[in-house]
Amino acid sequence: MRLFLVALALSACFVVAADGCSDSIVVPRKGVSVTSPGYPEKYPNNQNCITSISTESPLFCFKFAVKFVDLESHDDCDYDSVEIACGDEVLRKYCGRANENNVECERSAGEIRFRSDSTINGQGFVISVTPKVCRAYDQRS
């Protein structure tokens, strides 16, 4: 299984595949998109993936843009889910179908956590991660 990272360049995208489904990435200034294993095909069963995300500088934090979510649906997201975490705090947890923009993390480290059970698979997720200046360092605030 592979977790794909799509780095956004000026005029083209390139794909970096990580062995297994967990990885650690430093987000470039142009940003990166994190997808579920196998995307755009259905994701595999019994996954427990953690993508650790950091910035090039402690002056930068993250803006997450949830572009696409198609996971097994459940009221409490107990079966398949993707979480966006900032430090140790889970900012959002998704299952079923969703898209939501501008989930912000005011730290220079975070995680995208994906989990699937042994039944019912969807197409997965696409989450774009873009660095931004942390409020603590933004002189205009």
N, C-alpha and C positions, 0 to 999 in steps of 0.2 A: 504494500500500500504506500501511497505517496501523498504528501501534502504539498500543494503547489503554491508558490509565492510568485505573484506577477508584479514585477517592478515597473512602475510607470515612468517612462522616459519621455523626452521631448516629442518625438514623432513616432515612437514605436514602443511596443511592450516586449519584454522578454520574460521567460518563465524559468524559475529556479526550482528544481524538485529536491525535496528533502527525503532522505531515507526514513522509513517508518512514517509516523504521522505526527511527530512532535519535532519542534525546531526552536532555534533561538535566532532572532534576526535583529539587526540594527536598521531602523527605518531611514532610508535615504531622504534627502530633502524633497524629492519629487513624490515620495509616498510609495506605498506597496499595497497590493490586494492579497488577502489571505483567503483561501478557499478550503472547503471540506475535501477529504481524500476522494479522489476519483472524479471530482467535479469536471465537466457538467453531467457526467453519468451519475447513477445512484451511488451513494456512499456505502461502504461495507458495514457489516454487522460487528458488534463488540469492539468498537473503537473507544479509546480514551486518549485524546490528543491534547497536548498543551503547546501552544506557540508563545514563547516568551518574547516580548517586544521591548526594545529599548531605543533611545534616541542617541544621536551622535554627541549631544551635549546636554548637561543638566539644565541648560537654559530652555530646552524644548520639552514640550509635553505632547499629547496626542489628541487628534480628532478622529473618531471612528465614524465611518459612514456605512451603515448596514444596507447593502445594495440588494440583497436577495437572501431569503431564508425559506427553505422547503424541507421541513423535518417532520417526523412523526408527531402528531398533535396529542396533547394531554393538558388538562387544566393546570397542573402543577409542573409541567415539563419534566416529569419523572422518568421518561423513557429515553428519548433522544433530545439533546439540547446543545446550544452553543451559548457560552457566557462571555461577556466582556468584563475583564477585571482591571482595576486600577490599583496597583499595589496589592494589598490583601482584600480589598473591597470589590465585591461583584456589583458592577454598575447596572447591567442588564442581563437578563436570561431570556432566550428565545426558543420557541418550538413552534410546530405548525408552520404557518406562512406569515411572513412579516417583512417589512422594510421600514427603516427609520433612519433618519440622518442625524448627524451631529451629536453623537454621544461623546462627551469630552472627558479626558483624564488629565488632571493637573499634576501629574508626576511624570518622571522620565522613564518609568518602567511599568509594564502592564502585561496582560496575558489574554489570549483568546483560547478558551477551553471548549473542546467538542467531545461529546460522548454519545454513543449509540448502543442500543441494546441488541438482542438477538432476532428481532422481528421488525417488519415494516420500515422500509428505507425510502427516503425522498431523494431529491436531487442535491440537497446540501445547502451550502451558504457561500456568499461572497461578502467580505467585509474589507473596505478600503481603510487604510491607516495613513494619516497625514500628520507630520510634525507641525507644531505651532508653538509660538513663544508662550511660555508659562506666564500666567497673570502676575506672579511675584516678580518677574523680570521685565514685564511690559511697562515701559516708561510712560505710555499714554494713558494708563488706567488711573 
